Amino acid sequence: MIPNPLTEITEADIQAIREAGVQEGQTLEFKRELPGTRDEDKREFLADSSSFANTEGGDMIHGVAEDQGVITDIVGASSPDFDAEILRLENLVRDGISPRMGISFRVVPCSAGKLLVVRVEKSWIRPHRVIFRGHDKFYARTSAGKFALDVSQLRSAFLHSATVSGQISAFRVDRIIDIFNDRAPVALVKAPATVLHLVPIQALTEQPEYDLTRFHRSAALHVLGTARGGASE
């Protein structure tokens, strides 16, 4: 995912990704064209979008040429009306994914015309399912891209969603009990009070997975290993 608020993304951010040789993967995907109007194009967009929501969120950048997962050129996306395109894609996601999920768009002016960045946030009510014209599947992502969840992965996803909800409820109840029994982290005045519970949702979710292949390819890491007497591969 581009490390900027969506509203602040510029062509310079996309150029920085290109120059750094950042590869598409779990939270980033590159597209030359905007999603088409054929059914297979719509299914592909819905699968991509839901896979981001079902994993860690991510960005799709439309209007870039890529080779082996790395941007080679910023070519711009072709559309006579980007507002109409965004409305079309919003309606497609609304009707083609269940339950409904959040998705945001930004048109980025560039030297080649315009880019469209589609941002999908990590969902806390996942898993989301593609329900477009008989295509009934759940998707997630790894560093290698999206994949359809199998039965055991689906079971785990639904169980995790229910577990997080239960953990949040239990956290709140435990805090209320502690407050009533004077076991709050700070002393409270003996008077009516309004208590705001800040629930650390990230701490309740599954542990993140890290892609170590980029470290294996890192020349800097190899040099460091050699300097310390380690093997370099």
N, C-alpha and C positions, 0 to 999 in steps of 0.2 A: 504494500500500500504506500502511496506517495505520502511522505511524512509532513504534509501541510494540510491545513483546513481546506476543504474542497473549494470554498469561495476564493481562496488565495492562490490556487494553482495557475501557473503561467507557462508559456512555451519554454522558459528557461528551466523549469523543473523537469520537463520532458527531455530537453537537451542534456541535462545533467544525468538523467537515467541512461540516455544513449551513450554519452561519453564515458560513463563509468562501466559500461558493459553489463548493466544489471539484467539478469535473466528473468523472464516471466516464471511464475511458480505458484506457490500457495496463495499469495495475496496480490498478485499482479498478472494481468493478461493483456497482450497486445493484439490489436485488430487493425487491418488495413481499411476496411469498409464498415459502414454502419450496418446493423442487422437488417437483412433483406426482408422482403414481404412473403417469400415462399414459406410453406409450413416448416420445412426442415431448418430454415434460418431462424424462425421464431422459436422452435424447440431448442436450438443450440443456445440462443440468448437466454431463454428461461433456465436451461440446465446450468449455464455459467453463473447466472445471477443467484440461483438457489444454492449452488455449491459454495459460493462465498459466504452467504448467510448461514449456512449449516456448519461452517468451519470457523475461520477467524476474520471474516470480512475481507474486502479487497477492492481494487480498482481495475476497471477495464478501460484501456486507452484506445479509442478509435481514430484512425487517421495516421497510423505509422506502419512502415514496412519493417518486417523482421525476418531474421534468418537464424534458425536453431535457437529460437527463444530470445534473441537479442535485437534491439532496435537498430536498423541499418539506415533508416532515413525517415524524416518527418514529411509526409506527403499530403496531409490534410484529408479530411473526410468530405465526401461529396453529398451535398443536399441543398435543394433550393429553399428549404424552410426548416431550420433546426428546431424552432419552437413546435412545429407540427410533428417532427420526428420524436421529440421528447414526449409529447402528449401520447403519441402512438405507443411508445415503449412503456410508459407509465400504465396505460390501459392494458397492455399485454401482460405485464407483471401482475396487475390487480386481478385479472381474470384467469391467468394461467398458472398461478402458484397458490398453494394452500398450506397453512394459513397465510394471510396477507403478510408481506414483509416490507421493510423500509428500503427505498432506493432513491438516490439523488443523482442529479446530472449537472454538468458544467460545460458550457461551450467555451473553448479556449482559443482565442485568435492566435494565428501563427503565420509565419512568412509564406507558407504554402496554402493558406486559407483559414480553415478552422479545424480544431480537434474536438471530439466529444469524450469527456471523462465521465464514466459511470461509476459511482461509488456505492458499494453495498456494505452496510455495517454488520458486524457479527450479531446474530440474532439470539435473544434470550428466550425465545419461545420456539426454538427449532426442535425437531427437523421440519423443513418446508418441502412440499412435494410439488413436482410439475404435474399439472392436470390438463395439459393442452391436447385436445382432440385425440383422446385415447392413449396418449403418452403419459403413463402413470408411474413415475419413478422419483426416488430421492437421490440427491447427489451431494458429495462432499469433495474436498480437495486435499492434495498433498503437494509437495514441491514439484511433482511430475505433472500436475494438472488435475482436472476433475475426474471423478469416477462414480459409478452407481453403487449405492450402498447395498450390501447383501443382507440376508435375513438377520444374521447375528449382529451386524453393525447397526441395523435398524432397531433391534431390540435394545442394544446398548444406548442408542441415541434417545429413545423414548424414556428409558429408565433414568438416564442422566437428567433429562428435563424435569421429570417428576421429583427426583432427588434434590435438585437445586431448589425447587419450590418449597419442599419440606424443610430443607436446611434453613432457608430464609425465615420461614415461620417459626421454627424452633429457636433460632437466634433471637428473634424479637421477644418470644415468651421468656426465654432465659434472662434477657436483660431486664424485663419488667419485674420478674421475681427478685433479681438482685437489687433493684431499686427499692422495692417494698421491704426488703430485709437489710437495708443499709449496707449493701455490698457493692455500691456503685464505685467506679474508678475515682470519683471525687465526691466529697461530702456535699449533700444536698440539703437545702433549707427545708425544715419541717413545715411545708405549706403546699397548697395546690401548685402543680407545675405541669408544663407542657414539655414532653420529651420527644426529641427528634432522633430516630434511629438511622444511622448510616450503615447500611449493610454492604460489606465488602464482597460484591458479587464475584469479582475476578478470583478471589481467594476460594470461592466455593465451586468454581468450575474445574474441569479436568486440567491436568498439567499440560502446558503447551509442548508441542513437538518442535524440535529444532533440526533444520536441514544442515548436516555437517559436510555435505559434498562440496560446498563452496570453500570450506577450509582446506579440504584435500587438494583443491585446485589452486590454492593461494600460494604464489611464489614467495611472499613475505614469510609465511609460516614455514615453508621449506628451508629458507635461508636461516631463520631463527633456530630451527631444529638442527641444522648442520653446525651452526656456530656453537651450540651447546653440546656438540658431540653426538647428536642423535642421527638417526638414519634419514635420508632424504629420498623420497620416491617420486 
